């Protein structure tokens, strides 16, 4: 198992706190394994096996649990009195009205509760209202590049590992597979499960083929400014007529399943979010390769996708910056303030370097500014703008 140190640290920090820990993320990103790793931590720090109650609701072992009452009764039968019990409910959205069972367990003083789910439905509507102020979200992604290379301790060829990371996928399960066709079959299984189980069935979508076309369009346009209208117009022009509201509902479903992420635009000078245009990024580039193949791949936009996901992992809120007529790839904001990032495959050409720097130079505040590239050069600073090799940055 690859250690997911940042996520483990989050769970440790919230241990025994009177708050529900909710781990959300795309299917097969490692949520169940995170529970296993954390349970090992508990066992190594004074917690007994009998204090740990772990239920994976996609496991046939728990097929008798059909509803919230059966789930609650099953857990209560296992609880030890007069000591803390650590309750793990994996893929809880499989249970109807699961929010009631969560609420019933939450009020028990001797329950420390952890739950996972594979879509945003987990904290929508009634559950969000019911648990308002009583839960914390831990948003989980597939492996970072730093986590990925930890599985290859004897290989120090970072550019080659980076290409494997892209093409073989960042899903942890692919590390156990060596043949390309096996990796492709694994990714196909993830994709079909997300498509049919998390989206088509749950959303009652009647035209899965059209939904796939929307996914392919967004995957093919990562890093490009996009809108539901642009998607609808492009698909209609290609002979696949679709309305803007339908595209909007499909995009919402794709976001809810965590297969894509949306970066809104922010006007740096006007200090406000813009209602028009956004960029979309894939949760995993390997999944994009599976769906689209290697046709005319824009490596710059793929690199942008990797940086975007890494900023999310590091706890930033990320948006696309507008500075007058210029664009800054990312504005990353956390509790310490804002940082600005420009991403380019290479800036060895002087005109490219000038263009990339000009967007950052148009911002006149004193927040940190970075230019991330694949160029192997010494650390360079241009009037305070630091140029860093992106692989070094990913390994920080």
KAMONOR-V919173 format. One record per residue. N is the residue number from 1. RES is the residue in three letters. PSI is psi in degrees with one decimal (NA if undefined). Layout:
N_RES_PSI ; N_RES_PSI
This chain:
1_UNK_136.6 ; 2_UNK_128.6 ; 3_UNK_129.5 ; 4_UNK_72.4 ; 5_UNK_-43.6 ; 6_UNK_-41.8 ; 7_UNK_-39.5 ; 8_UNK_-43.1 ; 9_UNK_-37.8 ; 10_UNK_-45.5 ; 11_UNK_-40.0 ; 12_UNK_-40.9 ; 13_UNK_-28.8 ; 14_UNK_1.1 ; 15_UNK_133.8 ; 16_UNK_7.8 ; 17_UNK_146.5 ; 18_UNK_65.4 ; 19_UNK_141.4 ; 20_UNK_130.4 ; 21_UNK_116.7 ; 22_UNK_115.2 ; 23_UNK_120.5 ; 24_UNK_148.0 ; 25_UNK_169.8 ; 26_UNK_153.1 ; 27_UNK_140.7 ; 28_UNK_21.1 ; 29_UNK_-7.7 ; 30_UNK_18.1 ; 31_UNK_-45.0 ; 32_UNK_-40.1 ; 33_UNK_-36.7 ; 34_UNK_-42.2 ; 35_UNK_-43.2 ; 36_UNK_-44.7 ; 37_UNK_-41.0 ; 38_UNK_-37.0 ; 39_UNK_-36.2 ; 40_UNK_-39.8 ; 41_UNK_-45.5 ; 42_UNK_-44.4 ; 43_UNK_-30.0 ; 44_UNK_-2.9 ; 45_UNK_43.9 ; 46_UNK_-2.5 ; 47_UNK_136.2 ; 48_UNK_160.9 ; 49_UNK_-35.9 ; 50_UNK_-17.7 ; 51_UNK_-10.6 ; 52_UNK_121.7 ; 53_UNK_112.2 ; 54_UNK_123.7 ; 55_UNK_118.6 ; 56_UNK_109.6 ; 57_UNK_2.4 ; 58_UNK_-0.4 ; 59_UNK_131.1 ; 60_UNK_-21.1 ; 61_UNK_-27.1 ; 62_UNK_25.9 ; 63_UNK_-19.4 ; 64_UNK_-14.6 ; 65_UNK_108.9 ; 66_UNK_-25.6 ; 67_UNK_179.5 ; 68_UNK_-34.3 ; 69_UNK_-42.0 ; 70_UNK_-37.6 ; 71_UNK_-47.2 ; 72_UNK_-45.6 ; 73_UNK_-39.7 ; 74_UNK_-45.7 ; 75_UNK_-44.1 ; 76_UNK_-33.5 ; 77_UNK_-25.1 ; 78_UNK_-14.0 ; 79_UNK_136.3 ; 80_UNK_134.6 ; 81_UNK_155.8 ; 82_UNK_24.3 ; 83_UNK_161.4 ; 84_UNK_135.9 ; 85_UNK_136.1 ; 86_UNK_109.1 ; 87_UNK_123.0 ; 88_UNK_119.2 ; 89_UNK_106.8 ; 90_UNK_132.3 ; 91_UNK_53.3 ; 92_UNK_-17.3 ; 93_UNK_-8.2 ; 94_UNK_-18.1 ; 95_UNK_131.0 ; 96_UNK_139.2 ; 97_UNK_37.4 ; 98_UNK_-26.0 ; 99_UNK_-29.9 ; 100_UNK_-44.5 ; 101_UNK_-40.1 ; 102_UNK_-44.7 ; 103_UNK_-42.0 ; 104_UNK_-41.7 ; 105_UNK_-34.2 ; 106_UNK_-38.1 ; 107_UNK_-11.1 ; 108_UNK_129.8 ; 109_UNK_-20.7 ; 110_UNK_27.5 ; 111_UNK_124.4 ; 112_UNK_113.6 ; 113_UNK_132.3 ; 114_UNK_130.6 ; 115_UNK_153.5 ; 116_UNK_159.7 ; 117_UNK_158.0 ; 118_UNK_4.5 ; 119_UNK_163.4 ; 120_UNK_-12.0 ; 121_UNK_-25.1 ; 122_UNK_-34.6 ; 123_UNK_39.3 ; 124_UNK_162.0 ; 125_UNK_-122.3 ; 126_UNK_-39.3 ; 127_UNK_-43.8 ; 128_UNK_-39.6 ; 129_UNK_-44.3 ; 130_UNK_-38.4 ; 131_UNK_12.2 ; 132_UNK_124.0 ; 133_UNK_2.2 ; 134_UNK_7.3 ; 135_UNK_158.4 ; 136_UNK_137.0 ; 137_UNK_133.0 ; 138_UNK_109.0 ; 139_UNK_118.5 ; 140_UNK_138.5 ; 141_UNK_164.6 ; 142_UNK_-178.0 ; 143_UNK_137.8 ; 144_UNK_167.3 ; 145_UNK_-39.4 ; 146_UNK_-42.5 ; 147_UNK_-41.5 ; 148_UNK_-47.8 ; 149_UNK_-16.9 ; 150_UNK_-17.7 ; 151_UNK_-6.3 ; 152_UNK_64.1 ; 153_UNK_-21.7 ; 154_UNK_-0.6 ; 155_UNK_113.9 ; 156_UNK_13.0 ; 157_UNK_86.3 ; 158_UNK_-43.4 ; 159_UNK_-39.8 ; 160_UNK_-41.2 ; 161_UNK_-37.2 ; 162_UNK_-43.2 ; 163_UNK_-37.5 ; 164_UNK_-39.0 ; 165_UNK_-39.8 ; 166_UNK_-52.2 ; 167_UNK_-31.9 ; 168_UNK_-10.0 ; 169_UNK_153.5 ; 170_UNK_2.2 ; 171_UNK_129.5 ; 172_UNK_-35.0 ; 173_UNK_-23.6 ; 174_UNK_-17.5 ; 175_UNK_-22.1 ; 176_UNK_-1.9 ; 177_UNK_137.2 ; 178_UNK_-27.9 ; 179_UNK_138.6 ; 180_UNK_-39.8 ; 181_UNK_-29.2 ; 182_UNK_-39.6 ; 183_UNK_-42.0 ; 184_UNK_-41.7 ; 185_UNK_-38.0 ; 186_UNK_-45.7 ; 187_UNK_-35.7 ; 188_UNK_-39.0 ; 189_UNK_-43.2 ; 190_UNK_-48.5 ; 191_UNK_-47.8 ; 192_UNK_-36.5 ; 193_UNK_-44.3 ; 194_UNK_-46.8 ; 195_UNK_-51.9 ; 196_UNK_-40.9 ; 197_UNK_-45.1 ; 198_UNK_-26.2 ; 199_UNK_-63.8 ; 200_UNK_-50.4 ; 201_UNK_-48.3 ; 202_UNK_-38.8 ; 203_UNK_-2.6 ; 204_UNK_47.1 ; 205_UNK_128.8 ; 206_UNK_-10.7 ; 207_UNK_77.9 ; 208_UNK_-31.2 ; 209_UNK_-39.7 ; 210_UNK_-38.1 ; 211_UNK_-43.5 ; 212_UNK_-36.8 ; 213_UNK_-36.9 ; 214_UNK_-42.3 ; 215_UNK_-48.0 ; 216_UNK_-40.1 ; 217_UNK_-47.0 ; 218_UNK_-40.8 ; 219_UNK_-35.7 ; 220_UNK_-13.9 ; 221_UNK_26.5 ; 222_UNK_136.8 ; 223_UNK_-6.4 ; 224_UNK_146.9 ; 225_UNK_133.2 ; 226_UNK_158.1 ; 227_UNK_163.2 ; 228_UNK_-37.3 ; 229_UNK_-41.6 ; 230_UNK_-42.2 ; 231_UNK_-47.7 ; 232_UNK_-44.1 ; 233_UNK_-41.8 ; 234_UNK_-43.6 ; 235_UNK_-38.3 ; 236_UNK_-40.6 ; 237_UNK_-28.3 ; 238_UNK_7.6 ; 239_UNK_10.8 ; 240_UNK_81.9 ; 241_UNK_128.6 ; 242_UNK_144.5 ; 243_UNK_159.1 ; 244_UNK_-45.1 ; 245_UNK_-36.4 ; 246_UNK_-43.4 ; 247_UNK_-43.2 ; 248_UNK_-42.3 ; 249_UNK_-36.5 ; 250_UNK_-43.4 ; 251_UNK_-40.7 ; 252_UNK_-41.2 ; 253_UNK_-38.8 ; 254_UNK_-39.6 ; 255_UNK_-41.9 ; 256_UNK_-28.9 ; 257_UNK_-2.1 ; 258_UNK_22.1 ; 259_UNK_-23.6 ; 260_UNK_158.5 ; 261_UNK_145.9 ; 262_UNK_132.1 ; 263_UNK_111.0 ; 264_UNK_163.3 ; 265_UNK_142.9 ; 266_UNK_127.8 ; 267_UNK_108.9 ; 268_UNK_-42.5 ; 269_UNK_-41.9 ; 270_UNK_-11.4 ; 271_UNK_52.2 ; 272_UNK_152.3 ; 273_UNK_144.1 ; 274_UNK_144.5 ; 275_UNK_-12.2 ; 276_UNK_139.5 ; 277_UNK_151.5 ; 278_UNK_170.6 ; 279_UNK_149.7 ; 280_UNK_143.8 ; 281_UNK_147.6 ; 282_UNK_145.2 ; 283_UNK_-22.1 ; 284_UNK_126.1 ; 285_UNK_-32.5 ; 286_UNK_-37.0 ; 287_UNK_-36.0 ; 288_UNK_-44.3 ; 289_UNK_-39.6 ; 290_UNK_-42.3 ; 291_UNK_-38.1 ; 292_UNK_-14.5 ; 293_UNK_-159.5 ; 294_UNK_21.8 ; 295_UNK_126.1 ; 296_UNK_53.5 ; 297_UNK_127.3 ; 298_UNK_100.1 ; 299_UNK_-26.5 ; 300_UNK_-43.6 ; 301_UNK_-33.1 ; 302_UNK_-42.2 ; 303_UNK_-40.8 ; 304_UNK_-42.6 ; 305_UNK_-44.2 ; 306_UNK_-42.6 ; 307_UNK_-42.0 ; 308_UNK_-49.5 ; 309_UNK_-37.7 ; 310_UNK_-38.5 ; 311_UNK_-39.4 ; 312_UNK_-44.8 ; 313_UNK_-35.7 ; 314_UNK_6.3 ; 315_UNK_14.6 ; 316_UNK_150.8 ; 317_UNK_128.7 ; 318_UNK_131.1 ; 319_UNK_167.6 ; 320_UNK_131.5 ; 321_UNK_138.1 ; 322_UNK_124.8 ; 323_UNK_92.3 ; 324_UNK_-122.6 ; 325_UNK_-3.7 ; 326_UNK_163.8 ; 327_UNK_134.8 ; 328_UNK_130.0 ; 329_UNK_-50.5 ; 330_UNK_135.9 ; 331_UNK_118.0 ; 332_UNK_122.4 ; 333_UNK_131.7 ; 334_UNK_-168.2 ; 335_UNK_-16.0 ; 336_UNK_-6.1 ; 337_UNK_-160.2 ; 338_UNK_150.6 ; 339_UNK_150.1 ; 340_UNK_136.8 ; 341_UNK_131.9 ; 342_UNK_135.5 ; 343_UNK_129.2 ; 344_UNK_141.0 ; 345_UNK_-42.8 ; 346_UNK_148.4 ; 347_UNK_28.5 ; 348_UNK_-28.2 ; 349_UNK_129.6 ; 350_UNK_-35.2 ; 351_UNK_-38.9 ; 352_UNK_-44.4 ; 353_UNK_-44.9 ; 354_UNK_-42.5 ; 355_UNK_-45.1 ; 356_UNK_-38.1 ; 357_UNK_-32.5 ; 358_UNK_-35.5 ; 359_UNK_-42.3 ; 360_UNK_-36.9 ; 361_UNK_-21.0 ; 362_UNK_-11.6 ; 363_UNK_124.6 ; 364_UNK_21.9 ; 365_UNK_-175.7 ; 366_UNK_19.5 ; 367_UNK_154.1 ; 368_UNK_142.7 ; 369_UNK_135.5 ; 370_UNK_142.4 ; 371_UNK_112.4 ; 372_UNK_127.0 ; 373_UNK_169.8 ; 374_UNK_1.4 ; 375_UNK_135.5 ; 376_UNK_90.2 ; 377_UNK_159.6 ; 378_UNK_158.2 ; 379_UNK_123.9 ; 380_UNK_145.1 ; 381_UNK_129.7 ; 382_UNK_99.0 ; 383_UNK_43.4 ; 384_UNK_-11.0 ; 385_UNK_117.8 ; 386_UNK_123.9 ; 387_UNK_123.6 ; 388_UNK_140.3 ; 389_UNK_128.9 ; 390_UNK_-31.0 ; 391_UNK_-38.7 ; 392_UNK_-42.1 ; 393_UNK_-40.2 ; 394_UNK_-25.7 ; 395_UNK_1.8 ; 396_UNK_NA
